[in-house]
Every structure is written in C-alpha cells, then in structure tokens.
C-alpha cells in the first residue's frame, strides 16, 4: 500500500486517532481499526503459508467430510510421524483443522462451521481446486483401503507404508 499521508492526533476520549490514506482511497481512522486490519492480514498470511505445501493440501483433501486418526494420515502420506505432526500443527495454527484426543488416539477434521468466513472459503477453494487431480483421486482410493484397517493394528505396524 502506498501511503499518501498519515496523521496521529490526540482524540477526545479514546486515545489517539490515526488517519491513513492511500492511493486506493483506504482510510483507517483508529488504532483499533489498524490493529484489526493487521490482524486479518497476519491471519491471511498464516492461512496462505499453511496451504503452500503439497502434503498439507493432501491432508485437507482427505479430511473432507471425515475425521481421521493421525496414524491414518501417516500411512497415507508415507512420512515420519514427526513430519506429519508438524504439518498438522501448521494447519491447526492457521485454524484450517481441529483436533480432539480420545484416549491415546488423536483425531483431526476440517475446521468446524463456526470458523471465520475466510477460512471456510479457503478450505472450499482448496478442495474444489484439487478434486479432479490424479493425486487427490489416488489419495481418496488409498484412504478407503487404509480405513479398512483397524487403527490399533495400523498404529502398531506404522512401517507398513505403501503395503496396504
């Protein structure tokens, strides 16, 4: 944003007032509004970064409409548990997925409907964009095979990657 001017002055009752104008005509008239816009920008950057990795996009794709155990995701991606955990952490930090613990099992699902509109739109766009790709079709077929395996067995034999 090219700022044409900014001016801060003491407001009557709410602290400082900031007037910022740009060539696009964007005006921000309070510190609170500026903080809100910066917060939205940071969130957008976090979401974009989270979706900038093929494995994280694959996770989002297979979570559509279901909840999966971390062992099932490890089996699908054929990655080390620590790597899958890091991917899940990044997606969760961006509020794209939610998790729950049930005993010793950790389950993941796409973010609940109560998330901000921008998150819903990002998830919908991602899923629409990959829906017809060969990789997504292969992942969906492979996940159907993985789901046939008892999670107890799957987690105890995690080295089976590709042997389902």
C-alpha positions as CSV (number, residue, x, y, z in Angstrom):
1,X,0.0,0.0,0.0
2,X,1.4,3.4,-1.0
3,X,0.6,5.7,1.8
4,X,0.0,9.3,0.8
5,X,-0.2,10.6,4.3
6,X,-0.8,9.6,7.9
7,X,-1.6,11.7,10.8
8,X,-1.9,10.9,14.5
9,X,-3.6,13.3,16.9
10,X,-5.0,13.1,20.4
11,X,-8.6,12.1,20.3
12,X,-11.2,13.4,22.7
13,X,-11.9,10.3,24.8
14,X,-10.4,7.2,23.2
15,X,-6.7,7.9,23.0
16,X,-5.0,8.6,19.7
17,X,-6.7,8.8,16.3
18,X,-4.8,7.8,13.2
19,X,-5.9,8.9,9.7
20,X,-4.2,7.0,6.9
21,X,-5.0,7.4,3.3
22,X,-3.6,5.6,0.3
23,X,-3.9,5.9,-3.5
24,X,-6.7,3.3,-3.4
25,X,-8.7,5.6,-1.0
26,X,-8.4,3.3,2.0
27,X,-8.8,5.2,5.2
28,X,-8.1,3.9,8.7
29,X,-9.4,6.2,11.4
30,X,-8.4,4.5,14.6
31,X,-5.7,2.4,16.2
32,X,-8.2,-0.3,16.8
33,X,-9.1,-0.5,13.1
34,X,-5.5,-0.5,12.2
35,X,-4.8,-3.4,14.6
36,X,-7.8,-5.3,13.2
37,X,-6.7,-4.9,9.6
38,X,-3.1,-6.0,10.6
39,X,-4.6,-9.0,12.4
40,X,-6.6,-10.0,9.4
41,X,-3.5,-9.7,7.2
42,X,-1.4,-11.8,9.5
43,X,-4.2,-14.4,9.6
44,X,-4.4,-14.4,5.8
45,X,-0.6,-14.9,5.5
46,X,-0.8,-17.8,8.0
47,X,-3.5,-19.4,6.0
48,X,-1.7,-19.0,2.7
49,X,1.5,-20.4,4.1
50,X,-0.4,-23.4,5.6
51,X,-1.8,-24.1,2.1
52,X,1.5,-23.7,0.4
53,X,2.7,-27.3,0.9
54,X,1.5,-30.3,-1.2
55,X,1.3,-32.6,1.9
56,X,-0.8,-30.1,3.8
57,X,-3.1,-29.8,0.8
58,X,-3.4,-33.6,0.7
59,X,-4.3,-33.6,4.4
60,X,-7.0,-31.1,3.8
61,X,-8.3,-33.1,0.9
62,X,-8.7,-36.4,2.7
63,X,-10.2,-34.8,5.8
64,X,-13.2,-33.5,3.8
65,X,-16.3,-35.0,5.4
66,X,-14.4,-37.2,7.9
67,X,-12.3,-37.3,10.9
68,X,-9.0,-39.3,10.8
69,X,-6.6,-40.6,13.3
70,X,-3.0,-39.3,13.0
71,X,-1.8,-42.9,12.2
72,X,-4.1,-43.0,9.2
73,X,-2.6,-39.7,7.9
74,X,0.9,-41.0,8.5
75,X,0.1,-44.2,6.5
76,X,-1.4,-42.1,3.6
77,X,1.5,-39.6,3.4
78,X,4.3,-42.2,4.0
79,X,6.1,-39.6,6.1
80,X,7.7,-39.8,9.5
81,X,5.3,-39.2,12.4
82,X,7.2,-36.0,13.4
83,X,6.8,-34.6,9.9
84,X,3.1,-35.3,9.8
85,X,2.7,-33.8,13.3
86,X,4.5,-30.6,12.1
87,X,2.1,-30.4,9.1
88,X,-0.9,-30.8,11.3
89,X,0.4,-28.2,13.7
90,X,0.8,-25.7,10.9
91,X,-2.8,-26.4,9.6
92,X,-4.2,-26.1,13.1
93,X,-2.4,-22.9,13.8
94,X,-4.0,-21.5,10.7
95,X,-7.4,-22.6,12.0
96,X,-7.9,-24.9,9.0
97,X,-8.3,-28.0,11.0
98,X,-9.4,-29.0,14.5
99,X,-8.4,-31.9,16.7
100,X,-9.6,-34.0,19.6
101,X,-7.9,-36.6,21.8
102,X,-9.7,-39.8,22.6
103,X,-7.7,-41.9,24.9
104,X,-4.3,-42.4,23.2
105,X,-5.7,-41.5,19.8
106,X,-5.5,-38.1,18.3
107,X,-8.1,-37.3,15.6
108,X,-8.2,-34.5,13.1
109,X,-11.0,-32.9,11.0
110,X,-11.6,-29.8,8.9
111,X,-12.4,-26.7,10.9
112,X,-15.9,-26.5,12.3
113,X,-18.5,-24.4,10.5
114,X,-18.1,-21.7,13.2
115,X,-14.8,-20.6,11.8
116,X,-14.4,-17.2,10.1
117,X,-15.8,-16.9,6.5
118,X,-12.3,-16.5,5.1
119,X,-11.3,-19.9,6.5
120,X,-14.3,-21.6,5.1
121,X,-13.7,-20.1,1.7
122,X,-10.0,-21.1,1.8
123,X,-11.0,-24.7,2.6
124,X,-13.7,-24.8,-0.1
125,X,-11.4,-23.3,-2.7
126,X,-8.6,-25.8,-1.9
127,X,-10.9,-28.8,-2.0
128,X,-12.5,-27.6,-5.3
129,X,-9.1,-27.0,-6.8
130,X,-7.7,-30.5,-6.1
131,X,-10.9,-32.5,-6.5
132,X,-10.2,-33.7,-10.0
133,X,-6.4,-34.1,-9.7
134,X,-4.9,-37.5,-10.1
135,X,-3.1,-37.2,-6.8
136,X,-6.4,-36.5,-4.9
137,X,-8.1,-39.4,-6.6
138,X,-5.2,-41.7,-5.7
139,X,-5.3,-40.4,-2.1
140,X,-9.0,-41.0,-1.8
141,X,-8.7,-44.5,-3.1
142,X,-5.8,-45.3,-0.8
143,X,-7.6,-43.8,2.2
144,X,-10.5,-46.1,1.5
145,X,-8.1,-49.0,1.8
146,X,-6.4,-47.6,5.0
147,X,-9.9,-47.1,6.6
148,X,-10.4,-50.9,6.3
149,X,-7.5,-51.5,8.7
150,X,-8.2,-51.4,12.5
151,X,-6.4,-48.3,13.8
152,X,-4.9,-50.4,16.6
153,X,-3.2,-52.6,14.0
154,X,-2.3,-49.7,11.8
155,X,-0.6,-47.8,14.5
156,X,1.3,-50.8,15.8
157,X,2.7,-51.5,12.3
158,X,3.3,-48.0,11.1
159,X,6.2,-49.1,9.0
160,X,3.8,-50.7,6.5
161,X,3.7,-47.5,4.4
162,X,2.6,-48.5,0.9
163,X,1.8,-52.0,1.9
164,X,-2.0,-51.6,2.5
